Amino acid sequence: MTIAVSESVGVVLPEWAQVTDKRRRHIERVVALLDQWADAMRLVPEERTAWRLAGIYHDALRDAPESLLRELAQDPNREAEVLHGPAVANRLAANGGWSSGVLSAIRYHTVGSPDWDRTGRALYMADFLEPGRAFARRDRAFLAAQVPTDFDGVFRQVLRARLEYSLREGHSLFPETVALWNIVR
């Protein structure tokens, strides 16, 4: 696998990644946040690596054409906006050597999964709380700062906020999201 290195936080993307500069900066901020939490929580090296890999790869195909995403995700029915996670996870799984926790984190990072370990939950939070997003900056920064000391509580808050947004905006609620809510509420 050929990789390119971003100098800011050591983000490496595969040569097949399709991201804009704006998306790359988002990925870098997600990875930086995951690294900060991993440091503060003194994660063991294996979990730290899992968090970092999930952060690096989660949006690797976010800016790919819908036709490619549908082909890789093997899903003709889902909304295009949520296909990039399954597409990346399937591509990585085809090459082998990836932990199920990292693949699950990437696959479901936009909708959530009741089967996640901490890697999936950390990515879900970092993707939402990263400081480059324009909305509710102060509230999200506060929550991000609380993750190392109240991981589960912040996760519940982030999940609630994302559900409330989806309901308010009339977006679909995915079965995985509802199942996740039912086990953390």
SULMOZI-V499159 format. One record per backbone hydrogen bond with DSSP energy under -1.0 kcal/mol. CO is the residue of the C=O (numbers start at 1). NH is the residue of the N-H. Records with the same first field share a line. If there is no record, write none. Layout:
CO: NH ; NH
This chain:
2: 15
4: 13
11: 6
13: 4
14: 17
18: 63
20: 24
21: 25
22: 26
23: 27
24: 28
25: 29
26: 30
27: 31
28: 32
29: 33
30: 34
31: 35
32: 36
33: 37
34: 38
35: 39
36: 40
37: 41
38: 43
39: 42
44: 48
45: 49
46: 50
47: 51
48: 52
49: 53
50: 54
51: 55
52: 56
53: 57
54: 58
57: 60
59: 62
60: 18
61: 64
65: 69
66: 70
67: 71
68: 72
69: 73
70: 74 ; 75
79: 82
80: 83
83: 87
84: 88
85: 89
86: 90
87: 91
88: 92
89: 93
90: 94
92: 95
99: 103
100: 104
101: 105
102: 106
103: 107
104: 108
108: 112
113: 116
117: 121
118: 122
119: 123
120: 124
121: 125
122: 126
123: 127
124: 128
125: 129
126: 130
130: 133
136: 140
137: 141
138: 142
139: 143
140: 144
141: 145
146: 149 ; 150
150: 154
151: 155
152: 156
153: 157
154: 158
155: 159
156: 160
157: 161
158: 162
159: 163
160: 164
161: 165
162: 166
163: 167
164: 168
165: 169
166: 171
174: 178
175: 179
176: 180
177: 181
178: 182
180: 183 ; 184
181: 185
